[in-house]
Amino acid sequence: ASKVDIMSRVDPTGVHCKEHPDAPLVEDYRAGDQICSECGLVVGDRVIDVGSEWRTFSNEKAGTDPSRVGGPENPLLNGSDLTTIIGGGRGDAAFDEFGVAKYQNRRAISSADRALMNAFKEINQMADRINLPKTIVDRANNLFKMVHDGKNLKGRSNDAIASACLYIACRQEGVPRTFKEICAVSKISKKEIGRCFKLILKALDTSVELITTGDFMSRFCSNLGLPNSVQKAATAIARAAVDLDIVPGRSPISVAAAAIYMASQASEVKRSQKEIGDVAGWLM
């Protein structure tokens, strides 16, 4: 049977039958025609079949890829990551007298693109380890691309720059992570990530929102297995301490940990300083 489809009355291409402009068109993908459903007039003959270019059967061997196109284009790479793959030849014409294939795949990647690809891979792996969404990964990739193109951090490790970009992306997307969390999933020290963080902010002339106790309260309480009532009490304690200027210059992480300790001691679900310190200390 011929592969046909009924188009909607409003054709986005503007093609219609002159005699019946309101009549829906029938698309015959096999012949590439657009046909008026009222009189049968062929009003278009350049229809492109946007469906799959192959058919899949249940008894086909697994692992075969019938697709003839490559992966999606990456706009962050200077070479656009567009390549051509030459299929394996068959017969005597595909080999020389020594049995070596005449046509081989040689993918020349510039050093700049190779550095970008390695950094993007590292950012993606770190984000996977702490369950960060793709929006943060994309922002971190863009930050690294801007730093790399500007050559602002010469002499710094690309892994350290990638870790700092991921930290900045988390802050800018409103889901901040601590240096210790980023350090735990990377191969770079907390001190080096902090240095790159400051240099990137200065080089790109950007900023991040200040972290607060509320950014870490829910995760701390969740890791400690505390109920919602304790979390609410700890949040109120931390907010009051900040509003009354009782803890000037203190880290929001330390304030959150202290508030959780006070709230837990006043409840039936008590947690010791060591338990809270293990959670907050690992994240600090």
N, C-alpha and C positions, 0 to 999 in steps of 0.2 A: 504494500500500500504506500502511496505517496505521502511524504511527510508534509502535512499542511497545518496551518494554524490560523485561527480567526483573530484579526487585529481589532483593537478597540476603535470606536467611532472617531476618536481624536488621534490622528496619526502624528507623532512628534516630528516626522520628516516633512509633513505638509503635502504628501502625495495623496491624491484622491481622484475618483472617477469624474470626468467632466460632465457626464450625463446624470450621474447619481452621486453628488458630492457628500451626502450624508450616509451613504451605504458603507457598511464595514468591508474591509478588504480581507481577502484570503491570501495568506503567504504560502507559497509552495517552495519550501527550502530545497527540494531536490532539483527543481528547474530554475530556482532563483527568481521567481516571478511574484508580483503582487497583482492579484486578480480581483476585479469588482464582483461582489457577491450577487449583484442584481442582474447585470448584463454579460458578465464573463470577460469584459475588456481587460487586457493586460496593461496595467498603468505603471508598472515598474518592473525592471528586469535586472536589478543589481542587489538582490537581497543577500545578506551575509548570514550564514548559519552560525549563530553564537553558541551552539551546543557543543558537546564533547566531540572530539575528532575521532574517537574510537569507541568500540563497543566492548563491554566487559562480560565475560562468561564465567560461570562458577567453576568450570573445569580447567581454567587457565592456570598456568604455573604461577605460584606466588613469587614475588620479588621482581617481576618484570615491570618496567615503567614505560608505557606506551606514549607518554607525553613527549612532544618534540620541542618544547620550549624550556628555558632555564628558569631559575628562581626569580623572585620579584626584584625589581631594580631598587638599589639602596641609594637614595639621593645624597647621603652623607659621604659617600665614597667619591673621590675625584674622578675615578674611571667609570663611574656609574655601575660597576660590577656587571657589565654586559660582556658575555663570552660566547664563543661558538664551540660546540663539541662535535668532533668528527667521529662518526660511527665506524666500527670495525669493518674493514674491507673483506671481501670474499673473492676467492679465485686468484689465479696467478697474477692478474693485473694489479692487485693491491699490494704486492710484495716485490722487492727487488731480487737480484740474483743471490743475495745472501740470506733471504728469508725474512728481512726486516720490513715492517710495514712502511710504505711510502709516505703515508699521511699520518701524522701523530699529533696529539693534543699538546700544545705548549701554551700554558697560561702565564703570561708575563704580568706580574703584579708589582707595582711600584712600591718602594720602601714606605712611602707615606700611606698608601692604602693598606699595606700590610700592618703597619702600626695601628691604624684606625680599626681594622678588623680584629686584631688581638685585643685592643682595649674594649671594643663593643662586646666581645665574647666574655671578657673578664667581668664587665659590668653586669651582663645578663646572668652569669653564674652567681655572682654575689647577691643579686636581687632574688634569685630563685631560693637561695639558702635562707633568706629571712622573709620570704613570701611577699615581695613587693610587686605592685601591679605594673603593667606595661607602660602606663603613662609616666611613671617615675623613671623607668628604664629609658624611654624615648627622650625625656628631658636631660637625663644624665649623658646620654649619647651626644645630644646637641651641645651641651656644655663642653664635653671633651673635644668635640670637633672645633668649636670656637677657640679653645685654648691651644689646640694643636696647630690650627691655621695661623693664629697670631704669634706663635712661637714665643709665648710669654714666660714659659717655665722651662727654659733650657737647662739641662743638667739634672732635672728632676725625673724620677722614675715614672714611666707611663702607668704602672700599677698604682703608684701613690696618687697620681693625678686622677685616675679613674675612680679610686676609692673616695677621694675628696669630692669629685663631681657627683657621685651617688649620694653622698652625705648632703650636699647642697640641694640636690633635686628633691630629697625627702623633705628638707626644711621648706623649700619653695612650694611644694605640693600640699603642705599642711599635715604631713604625717612624719614628723621628725624622728630620727633615730640618733642615738648617742654615738660618740666616737668609738666607744667600747664595742657597740654592736657592729659597726662597720669593720672595726679592727678584727673582731672575732671571725668574720667571713672573708677576710682578705689576708694577704701575706705581708702587710705593711704595719709598722708600729703606729700607735696612737699619736705619738709626737710628730711623726712625719706627715700623717694625714692632716693634723692640725695646721702644720706649716703650709701645706699645699692649699688648704681651705682658705687661709688668709690671703695667700698670693693670688688665688683665682678670683676672689671677690674684688681685689684691687685691680687686677688685670682686666677683668670684664666690666668693671664699674657697676657691679650688681650688689644686691643685698639680700638678706634673709630675715624672716620674722624671728623675734626673740622667742626662745622656748619658755614654757611655763610649766608649773607643776601639773596642770591638767593634761599635758601632752603625754605624761608617763604614768599617771595614777591608775588608769584602767588596766594597763599591762602589768604593773607591779602587783595589783590586787589579784588579777587573774592568775599570775604565776604563783602567788601565795595561797590560792584557793580560798580567798576571802569572799563572803557574801556581798551583795549589793549594798546592804545597809552600812557595812563597815566602809565601803568605798565612798559612799555619800558623806559619812562623817569625816573621813580623812580629807576629802575634797574641801569640806567646809572649814576644817582646821587649817589646811594649807592656805586657803584663800584669806582667812582672817589674819594669819601670820604675815602675809604679804601686804594686805591692806593697812595693817597697824604698823608696818615697817619694823617688825620685830627681828626679821632675818635679812638685814641689808647686806648685799654682797655675797650671800650664800647661793650655792648652786640649786636650781629648782629640783634637781634630782635628789639632793640631800634633804631638802625641805619636804618633798613628797614622801621620802622614806621615813622621816621623823613623824610626819602626820599619820602615816599608816600605823606606825608603832603605837602612837597614843590612842588611835581609834580602836585598834585591836585589843589593847589592854583594857579598854573600857567595855569590851563586848565579851561574849562567851567564847568566841573563836580567837584565842590569843596566839600571837606569834612572837617569838623571841627576837632580840636584836640581831642575833646571828643569822636567823632565817631571813629576816628582812635584808640584812647586810649582804647575804649571799646573792639575793635577787638583785638588789639595787647596786651592789658592788660589781656584779658581772656586767650590768648595763651602764655603769658610770664610765 
